[in-house]
Amino acid sequence: MFDSHRYLAYAAALETESSYWYQAENILYSGYTLILYLFLYLLHLPVGAVIVAQIACSGVALIYLYRTVLNITGCSHTALICLLLYIVWPEIQQWNFYIHTESLYFSVTIFLLYGISKPHKSVYDITAILLILLFALFLRPNGFFLLLGASASAISYLHQRYSFKFRAKSIILVAVVIVPLLVFVANNALEIYSPIQYVAQGQVIQGYDGLHVNIAPVMSGIHNSVIKQLWRIITSQPLAYTKLLLLRFIFFWGQVRPYYSAIHNCAILLYFIPVYGAALYGMKRLSQHPVKAFMLVVTILQTTMSLVIAVDWDNRFIVPLMPFIFIFAAIGFHSLYAKFNAPKP
């Protein structure tokens, strides 16, 4: 894929000690770059070895996905349903065969889910979670979402375990610290990975010009930040921008594409309509659990990122959310089965 050449170029730059490696947009991929550097330059292995490693890691992650659902529900049937949903959908498995961050990102997400789902965490468990989070931060830019999700799950755990009460002063104090930090991170991320081009062109799907919303050009100072430019577009054309976000939301979660065949789009709808329905039901059934906070926060952040930047042409941006969707769906399917097969009084 296009990005594969970029990652290989990062690893080559590290080998040649080129300054190309030290650019800001490259540092956030340094975890994957170091893996490629290890396989290709230190161990002198072919690219295929990276693929084998990704497949092996994905296989281990599948075991931990089963254990995660078992930790959450205590039901092996629910865990097996989740595994079946995860294995059957080919959009997940194909990423194991690309030189891309996707495969390891899915695996890292599942390892975090397992660590958070463990009812009793030792010092080693907490250390492992922190190390995985550190790796995720430098695996790809939205690895930061996993850190925020883990923070939300920690707060949820404290609230449940120790009846930690959130007073008004505490909430204000946290907001004063967290909100400026989030604005700072968002501003810097948008400066590096600017969505202005896709917004100005009204692109609903990144890399596809056949579907767009008419966005009128907005005069902006050459040195204005991306956030200021976005704000001018939003305030000057609120209806057009709302339409753009709505279409992106539909195509992000709908997963269908205008350039897919009718059979392909029908397969997506037939598979995910019941899965989404079961996931919503399962989400309600899983009421009080730190894992739920993690999954919901990461889902909201990933969705927001896709709405702000653009929906990717190959559904790549929604695939990291599949473990969450399938966990919720497995809980929902099993709960519905138990409900309709309960003995009549």
N, C-alpha and C positions, 0 to 999 in steps of 0.2 A: 504494500500500500504506500501511498504518498508519504505518510508520517514515518514509515519504516526506514526510508532512506535518511530522514532527518536524525533518527536515533542512532543509526549506524555512523552517520557523520559526526555525531557527538563523541561516540566511542573512538573514532579515528582521530578526532581532534585531541582527545585526551592522550592518545598514544604519541602523537606528534607534538604535544605540548602547545597546541595552537590556542590563541586567545579566544577563538570561536566558542570554546567550551565555557568560558567564563561570562558569557552574556546572560543577562537577567532571566530571559525566557527559557534558558537552557538549564539553569541550576535546579529548577523545580522538577526536572526529569533526571536528576543526577543519580538517583537510586537505580533506575533502569539502565542508565549509561554505564554505571560501574559493573552491573551484571554482564552487559555485553562486552565490556572491556576485559572482565575476568575470563569469560569463555573464549573470546576471539583472539585476544592478544597475550594474556598471561598463560592460559592453558592451550592456546593454539588449536582450538576445536572449531569445527565448521558451524555455520549458522544453524544447521539442523539440531545441534546439541542444545541450543537455547530452546527450540521448540519442544524437544523431549523433556527438558527440565520444566517447562511451563505445563505440559500435559501431566507430568508426575505431580507437580505442586497442586494442580487442579484436582487430581485424584485424591490426594491427601485432604484437600479442602472439602471434598464431598463427604468424606468420613466425618469430618468435624461439623459439617452441616447437619448430618444425622444426629450427632451428639448434642448439637445446639438445640434442635427441636425436642430431643429427649429431655434435656435440662429444663426446657420451658414448659413442656406439657406432661412429661412422664409417660408418654404413650408412644410405643414403637410403631403403631399403625400410622399415626400422624407423621412421624419422622419418615416412614417409607413413602407416604404420599408426596411429601416435600421433595424427596430424592427423585421420585419418578417424574414430577413436574420439571425439576431442574435438568435432568438428563435428557428428557425427550425433546425439549425445545432447542433446535439446532443453532439459533442465533447466539446462544451462549457458547456452545462447544466450538464453533468455528474460530473464535478468537484465540483459542489455544494454539492455533497454527499460523498466527501472524507474529512478526516482530513488532510488537505493540505492547503498550502498558496494560491493556484491558485485562488479559488473562491473570496476571499477577495481582491486579487491583481487585478482581473478584475474589481471588483466593485470600488476600489480605483482609478483605471485608468479612469473609466467613470466619477467619481465625479470630478476628476481633469480636464477632458475634458470639463465638464459643466462649471466649474469655469473659465477656460481660455476663453471659448466661449462667456461668458456674455459680451455684448458690453460696459456696464457701471458697473464698479466694485467699490463697497463701501469698506470702511475699514474692515467691517466684512467679505466681500468676500475674500479679500486678506489674512486676518487672517486665514480664513478657508482653503484656498489653502496652506498656509504655514504649518498649523497643519496636513493636509492630507499628504503633502510631508514628514514631519517628521515621521509620522506613516509608510509611504511607505519605508523609509530608513531602518527601523528596522523590516519590515514585511518579507523581503527576500533580498538576496544580490543584485539582479538587480533592486531593488527599487531606486538605485542611478541613473538609466537611466531616471526615471521619473523626477528627479531633473534637470538633464541636458536638458531634453526635455522642462521643464517649463522655464528654463533659456533661451533657444532658442526662445521660444514663447514670452518671455518678451522683448528680443532684437528686434524681428520682430515687436512687438507692438510699441516700441519706434521709430523704423525706419519709420513706417507708420503714427503714430499719430503726431509725432513732427518733421518729416522729418530729423530724426537723421542720420547724414552722418558719414560714417566710413572712416576716413582718414588713410593714411599709418602708421603714428606714433601710432594712436590708435590701429590699428590691430596688430602692432608689440608688443605694450605694453600688450594687452590682451593675445597674444600668449606666451609672456614671462612668464605670470602668470599662464595661463590655461594649457598649454602643460606640464610643469613639474608636475603640480597637477594631470593631467590625467595619466601620466606615473607612478607617485607614487601610485595612487589608483589601476591602472591596475597591477602593480608589486605585490602589497600586496594581491590583489584579486587572482592572479594566484598562489601565494605562498600558500594561504589557500585552493583554489579549483584548484589544479594543473591538467592540461590537458595532461601532459606528458605521462601518462599511455596509454591514448586513441590514442595519436599521434604515440607513439612508436609501438603500435600494429596495427596502420593503420586503426582503427575503424571508419567507416563511420557513423554507428548508434550505439549509446551507449547501451550496453547490448545485442548486436547482433553480433555474430562472423561470420555469413554467408556472409558478404560483407566487404571486407577490401582492403586496398592498401598496397603493400609491402614496408615497410620502414626499411631500413637497420639500425642495431644498431649503435649508435654514441657514442663514448667515451666522457665522460664528468666528470669533477671534482665533487666529492661528495657534495661540498659546493657551487657549482654554482647555481645561481638563475634560476628560471623556464624560465624567458625571455631569458637568455643566452643559456639554453639548447634548447629552441625552435629555437633560432637564428641559432644554429649549425645544427639542422635538416634541417631548411629551406635553408641555404646556401650550405649544402653538397648534398641535394637532392631536388632541386627546382621543377623538373618536377613531382616527386612523391607527394610532398606536394601540388603542384597546383592541381593535379588530386584529391587528398583527399578533398581539399577545394571545388572543383567543384562538386564532388559527394555529399558532405554535403549540398551544396547550393541547388542542385536539389531535394534531399530528404526532406530538410527543407521546401522549398516552394511548392514542389510537393505533399507532405504529404502522398504519397503512400508508402507502405512497402512491402518487399518481403514475409513476413509472414502473411499479410492480405489475405483474400479470394479475388478471382477475382471480385466478386460482390461488396465487400467493396471498393476495389481500383477503380472500375468503378464508384461507387457512388461518391467518392471523386473527380474524374476527371470531371464527368458530372456536379457536383455542382460548382466546383471552376474555371473551365476554363472560363465560362461566368462571374463569379464574379470577377476574376482577370482582365479580359478584361474591364469590366465596371469600376473597381476601377482605372485602369490606365487612362481611359477617364475622370473619375470624378476628379482625381488628377490634371489633366490639367485645368479642369473647375474651381476648387477652387484655384484661383491664389494668391490672397493677403489676407491671414488670419492667425493670430497668431496660431490658432489650427493646421494648416497645418505644421508649423515648429515643433510643439510639436510631432505630429504623425510621421513625417518623421525622426526626430532625434532618437526617441525611436525605430522605426522600424530598422533603420540602426544599432543601438547599439545592439539590440536583435539578429539581424541576424549575426553580427560580433561575438557576444558571442557564438552562436551556431556553427559557422564555426571554431572558435578557440578551443572550448572545445569538442563538439560532438553533433550531432543531437540526441535528446532523442528518446527512442524506442516507446513511446506512443504519439508522436506529441505534447508533453506538452509545448515545448519551443515556438511554434508558436502561441499557443492559446491566449496569452496576446495581440497579434497583431490583433486579429479578430475584436475588436471594430473599429479600424482604417480602416481595409480592408472593412468592411461593410459600414462605413460612406462614404468612397470614392465610393464604388460600388453603394450605394443608389443614390448618386449625379449623377453618371454616367448613371445608368438605367433611372432615371427621365429625365436627359438631352437628352438622346437618344430618349426616348419616345416623348418628346416635339419637338425634331428636325424632326422626321419622321411624326409627326402628325400636324405640322405647316400648316396653310392654304396656298395653292398655290397662288402666285401673279397673 
